[in-house]
Amino acid sequence: MGNTNKSRAGSNLESRPSEDAINFSDLDDIEYDQDAALQAREEEAQRRSSQTQGTPDSQPRRPSYYTMAKQGYNELVKAIIRPPRASYDVDALGPPSFKFAGQHFVRTDFPLNTLRGLTLQCSHWEPVMRVADQIPCVIYLHGNSSGRPEAVGCLSYLLSLGVSVFAFDFAGSGMSEGEHVSLGYYEREDLQCVINHLRATNVVTTVALWGRSMGAATALMHGDRDPSIACMVCDSAFSDLTTLAEEMVEKGREQGLWAPNLLVSVAIRMIAGSVKKMAKFNIKDISPISHAAQCFIPCLFVAGEDDNFILPSHSESIHKAYAGDKNIIIVDGDHNSPRPQFMFDSACIFLKACLQLTPENTTPVEIEEHMNLLMPPWYLPGREKGIGDFLRQAFVRGSMTPTKERPENTPPPPPQIDGTSEVLFSDMIEGLDMNKAGLGVSEGRQQNINENIVSMLGGKGGGKGGEKKKQGGGGKQKKEQQKDQQAEQDEAFFGDIDSNASLLTPPPRQQQQQQQQQQQQENITPPPVPAPLAAVGANVKGPAKPTISILPPAPPQETG
């Protein structure tokens, strides 16, 4: 009897899996723990501390593969449904009342309740002087781990068009209520709630969407069910969440990760099960590209050429499958870098044509040549209004406060910077840098996600594929070809549009080439370069081009 018990005990010891063995079937029972990463770091710190106090020859004990897999699993689930929440002060939105290019604007902050019972924190920037009570509106949709301050990056450009701008924190983001985010699945319901509110208050006419990253995916997943949207600008949208996860694994393989395809597919299915259990949505439903063929809203796609988090191929795939009027711009920079001025110029022309902005339905802001619209609007107060401007404002809004006219040939006054609007100034001279502003999926967060993928799938091998890929020799030639193709697309898309605004200014290098060719052919002095679209609203002297308006959802008409 004793021998039998000993043999059973010995067999049990032999059948027990080793500590380093990976059994992913056990992970089905893992409960999501938000403190798992913190506990793992504390254990690691304690272990290192104890080793430091021991003998010099003591070797650090390597964490088991099961511990690493569990930690990586929890962190990846957390990256999808509970990423770091953006923390900011209301001062990051600027002063509630300010002057921009000689006109007064106000910002109204208010909460908005959704059908899910959550409260969204919203902000609405509007001009005080307007030709009508209802004007077009652009709704800005922020990215993952971000919030309303992200809209400040394009606020000057949008307000210069004479439209209002609406921004809000998605549920689970920023200052809004909510425990989880869904990368577009429930965010489109938040967007629908905002659109319903704006139309119920009778303060807007046409509505456009401008989204970045998660916000761009939200716009695409909403567009096919709301054809009344005038147009969309989608910056760095991902085509499919599952595809994005597989690309991250492939990136780990290039850096030496060894993981068979079967293991990757099992891990993705497990993560999908945990997400569905806790946040009540299926990650397979997060697929903006599956909505592209049913969406006919004019759309301008934007992607960063050096974006290693959401590759430009995502925007290119959606652009290829998109059914409506479309164009795509590939810009220099990565996922979080500031967007160049010519991208905003192109977007302004696109919005002006699609929203049908005219002097009858909006009051464009007169931009002075020295103004840098990459800066927040409250840093660009502009000149004082003359008596004619005052009389018009008094007629429209009943204002009786006179303003002093500035003498001619007098330099504009310096920006009046107060203590409430210094938050993003240093980051806005060359555009909004998401990393410096503390918004979005930072570079450190991207690296952390990659490390968690490696931890979950069993560590790295000895490959050096990533180094070989970096040594490729055809990168510069490929960039030149892409920029040439982009110039042709811009000319084909914007060439026939004239909304009584400044014409699109091409990139400086292309513009110089065109001037040199014209000078060689005609042997004349090239004309002066028109001011960039920072002067939106100013009339350009010269022969007028025929106006072509893009009306959603009708497709463009081909000319013979």
Residue pairs with C-beta under 8 A, 6 or more apart in sequence:
17 23
19 64
19 66
20 64
20 65
20 66
21 65
21 66
22 65
22 66
22 69
22 458
23 66
24 69
24 263
24 266
24 267
24 270
26 66
27 69
27 70
27 73
27 270
28 270
28 273
30 70
30 73
30 74
30 274
32 74
32 77
32 78
32 274
32 278
33 39
33 74
34 74
34 78
34 82
36 70
36 71
36 74
36 75
37 71
37 74
37 75
37 78
40 63
40 67
40 71
44 63
47 60
47 61
48 60
51 58
51 60
51 61
65 458
65 459
68 455
68 456
68 458
68 459
69 455
69 456
69 457
69 458
71 452
71 455
72 451
72 452
72 453
72 454
72 455
72 456
72 457
73 267
73 270
73 271
73 274
73 456
75 448
75 449
75 452
75 455
76 271
76 449
76 452
76 453
76 456
77 271
77 274
77 275
77 278
79 449
79 452
80 183
80 241
80 271
80 275
80 279
80 283
81 180
81 181
81 182
81 275
81 278
81 279
82 172
82 179
82 180
82 181
83 144
83 145
83 181
83 441
83 445
84 145
84 445
85 145
85 172
85 173
85 174
86 145
86 146
86 147
86 149
86 169
86 173
86 174
86 438
86 439
87 438
88 147
88 148
88 149
88 174
88 175
88 438
88 439
89 423
90 109
91 420
91 421
91 423
92 149
92 152
92 423
92 424
93 107
93 109
93 123
93 148
93 149
93 152
94 107
94 152
94 155
94 376
94 377
94 378
94 420
94 421
95 107
95 378
95 418
95 420
95 421
96 106
96 107
96 108
96 109
97 104
97 105
97 106
97 107
98 104
98 105
98 377
98 378
98 381
98 421
99 105
99 378
99 381
99 382
100 156
100 159
100 160
100 365
100 377
100 378
100 380
100 381
100 382
101 160
101 365
101 366
101 367
101 368
101 371
101 377
101 380
101 381
101 382
102 365
102 366
102 381
102 382
102 383
102 384
102 385
102 389
103 127
103 128
103 129
103 363
103 365
103 382
104 127
104 128
104 129
105 125
105 126
105 127
105 128
105 159
105 377
106 125
106 126
106 128
107 123
107 124
107 125
107 126
108 123
108 124
108 126
109 121
109 122
109 123
110 122
110 124
111 119
111 120
111 121
111 122
112 119
112 120
112 122
112 168
112 193
112 194
112 197
113 119
113 120
113 193
114 120
114 171
114 189
114 190
114 193
115 189
115 193
116 171
116 186
116 189
118 171
118 176
118 177
118 178
119 176
119 177
120 168
120 169
120 170
120 171
120 176
120 177
120 190
120 193
120 194
121 148
121 168
121 169
121 174
121 175
121 176
122 148
122 166
122 167
122 168
122 169
122 194
123 148
123 151
123 166
123 167
123 168
124 164
124 165
124 166
125 155
125 159
125 164
125 165
125 166
126 135
126 164
126 203
127 135
127 159
127 162
127 164
127 363
127 365
128 397
129 363
129 392
129 393
129 396
129 397
130 162
130 362
130 363
130 396
131 359
131 360
131 361
131 362
131 363
131 396
132 361
132 362
133 202
133 203
134 202
134 203
134 204
134 205
135 162
135 163
135 164
135 203
135 204
135 205
135 361
135 362
136 163
136 164
136 204
136 205
136 206
136 207
136 208
136 230
136 355
136 357
136 361
136 362
137 163
137 164
137 165
137 166
137 198
137 203
137 204
137 205
137 206
137 207
137 208
138 158
138 163
138 164
138 165
138 166
138 207
138 208
138 209
138 210
138 351
139 166
139 167
139 191
139 194
139 195
139 198
139 207
139 208
139 209
139 210
140 148
140 150
140 151
140 154
140 165
140 166
140 167
140 210
140 211
140 215
141 170
141 187
141 191
141 209
141 210
141 211
141 212
141 214
141 215
141 216
141 218
141 219
142 148
142 150
142 151
142 167
142 169
142 170
142 173
142 174
142 212
142 214
142 215
142 439
143 150
143 212
143 213
143 214
143 215
143 216
143 236
143 434
143 439
143 440
143 441
144 173
144 181
144 183
144 213
144 214
144 440
144 441
145 173
145 439
145 440
145 441
145 442
145 445
146 173
146 174
146 212
146 213
146 434
146 439
146 440
147 169
147 173
147 174
147 175
147 439
148 167
148 168
148 169
148 174
149 423
149 424
149 437
149 439
150 167
150 212
150 432
150 434
150 437
150 439
150 440
151 165
151 167
152 376
152 424
152 428
152 432
153 338
153 339
153 374
153 428
153 431
153 432
154 210
154 344
154 347
154 432
155 165
155 376
155 377
156 371
156 373
156 374
156 375
156 376
156 377
156 380
157 344
157 347
157 348
157 373
157 536
158 165
158 210
158 351
159 165
159 365
159 377
160 348
160 364
160 365
160 367
160 373
160 536
160 537
161 348
161 351
161 352
161 355
161 357
161 362
161 364
161 365
161 536
161 537
162 357
162 362
162 363
162 364
162 365
162 537
163 208
163 351
163 355
163 357
163 362
164 203
164 204
166 194
166 198
168 176
168 190
168 194
169 175
169 176
170 176
170 178
170 181
170 187
170 190
170 214
170 215
170 218
171 177
171 178
171 181
171 186
171 187
171 190
172 178
172 179
172 180
172 181
172 182
173 181
180 278
180 279
181 187
181 214
182 279
182 281
182 286
183 214
183 217
183 241
183 286
184 214
184 217
184 218
184 220
184 221
184 286
184 288
185 221
185 281
185 285
185 286
186 281
187 214
187 215
187 218
188 218
188 221
188 222
191 209
191 218
191 219
191 222
192 222
192 226
195 207
195 226
198 204
198 207
199 207
205 361
206 230
206 355
206 356
207 228
207 229
207 230
208 229
208 230
208 231
208 232
208 233
208 351
208 354
208 355
209 219
209 222
209 223
209 229
209 231
209 232
209 233
210 219
210 232
210 233
210 235
210 347
211 217
211 218
211 219
211 220
211 232
211 233
211 234
211 235
211 237
212 235
212 236
212 440
213 235
213 236
213 237
213 238
213 310
213 335
213 440
213 441
216 234
216 235
216 236
216 237
216 288
217 237
217 238
217 286
217 288
219 232
219 234
219 237
220 232
220 234
220 237
220 288
220 291
220 292
220 295
220 299
220 318
221 286
221 288
221 291
222 229
223 229
223 232
223 291
223 295
223 297
223 299
224 291
224 294
224 295
227 296
227 297
227 552
227 553
228 552
229 297
229 552
230 297
230 298
230 354
230 355
230 552
231 297
231 298
231 299
231 300
231 350
231 351
231 354
231 355
231 550
231 552
232 297
232 298
232 299
232 300
233 299
233 300
233 302
233 347
233 350
233 351
234 299
234 300
234 301
234 302
234 315
234 318
235 301
235 302
235 303
235 339
236 302
236 303
236 304
236 307
236 310
236 314
236 315
236 335
237 288
237 301
237 310
237 314
237 315
237 318
238 244
238 288
238 310
238 314
239 287
239 288
239 289
239 314
239 315
239 317
239 318
240 286
240 287
240 288
240 289
240 290
241 283
241 284
241 286
241 287
242 268
242 283
242 284
242 287
243 314
244 310
244 314
245 268
245 271
246 264
246 268
247 311
248 449
248 450
248 453
249 257
249 259
249 264
249 453
249 457
251 308
251 450
251 466
252 259
252 450
252 453
252 454
252 457
252 460
253 259
253 463
253 465
254 463
254 465
254 466
254 469
255 450
255 454
255 460
255 463
255 465
255 466
256 460
256 461
256 462
256 463
256 464
256 465
256 466
257 453
257 454
257 457
257 459
257 460
257 461
257 463
258 458
258 459
258 460
258 461
258 463
259 457
259 458
263 457
263 458
264 457
267 456
267 457
271 283
272 282
272 283
272 284
275 281
275 282
275 283
276 282
276 283
288 318
289 317
289 318
289 321
292 318
292 321
292 322
292 323
293 321
293 322
293 323
294 323
295 322
295 323
295 324
296 323
296 324
296 552
296 553
296 554
296 555
297 324
297 552
297 553
298 324
298 325
298 326
298 350
298 354
298 550
298 552
299 322
299 324
299 325
299 326
299 327
300 326
300 327
300 328
300 329
300 346
300 347
300 350
301 315
301 318
301 319
301 322
301 326
301 327
301 328
301 329
302 315
302 328
302 329
302 331
302 339
302 343
302 347
303 310
303 312
303 314
303 315
303 316
303 328
303 329
303 330
303 331
304 312
304 330
304 331
304 332
304 333
304 334
304 335
304 337
305 312
305 330
305 331
305 332
305 333
305 479
305 482
306 332
306 333
306 334
306 337
307 333
307 334
307 335
308 334
308 335
308 446
309 334
309 335
309 441
309 446
310 335
312 330
315 328
316 328
319 326
319 328
324 552
324 553
324 555
325 550
325 552
325 555
325 556
327 350
327 489
327 490
327 493
327 494
328 486
328 489
329 343
329 346
329 486
329 490
330 482
330 483
330 486
331 339
331 340
331 343
332 340
333 339
333 340
334 443
335 434
335 440
335 441
335 446
336 433
336 434
336 435
336 440
336 441
336 442
336 443
337 433
337 434
338 374
338 430
338 431
338 432
338 433
339 431
340 431
341 373
341 374
341 431
341 532
341 534
342 504
342 505
342 506
342 507
342 532
344 373
344 374
344 533
345 504
345 505
345 532
345 533
345 534
346 490
346 494
346 504
348 501
348 533
348 536
349 494
349 497
349 499
349 501
349 504
349 533
350 494
351 357
352 499
352 501
352 536
353 497
353 499
353 548
353 549
353 550
354 550
354 552
356 499
356 549
357 364
357 499
358 499
358 500
359 500
364 501
364 536
364 537
365 536
365 537
366 382
366 537
366 538
367 373
367 534
367 535
367 536
367 537
367 538
368 382
368 383
368 412
369 531
369 534
369 535
370 412
371 380
371 382
371 534
372 380
372 429
372 534
373 380
373 534
374 428
374 429
374 430
374 431
374 432
375 425
375 428
375 429
376 421
376 424
376 425
376 428
378 415
378 421
379 415
379 417
379 421
379 425
379 428
380 415
381 413
381 415
381 416
382 412
383 406
383 412
383 413
384 403
384 404
384 405
384 406
385 393
385 403
385 405
386 405
387 405
389 403
390 399
390 402
390 403
393 399
394 400
417 425
424 432
424 437
426 436
427 433
427 436
427 437
434 440
434 442
435 442
435 443
454 460
483 507
483 510
487 506
487 507
487 510
490 504
490 506
494 504
496 545
496 546
496 548
497 547
497 548
497 550
498 544
498 545
498 546
498 547
499 547
500 539
501 533
501 536
501 537
501 538
501 540
502 530
502 531
502 532
502 533
502 535
502 536
502 538
502 540
503 530
503 540
504 533
505 511
505 529
505 530
505 531
505 532
505 533
506 514
511 529
515 526
515 529
518 524
518 526
519 525
519 526
530 540
531 538
550 556
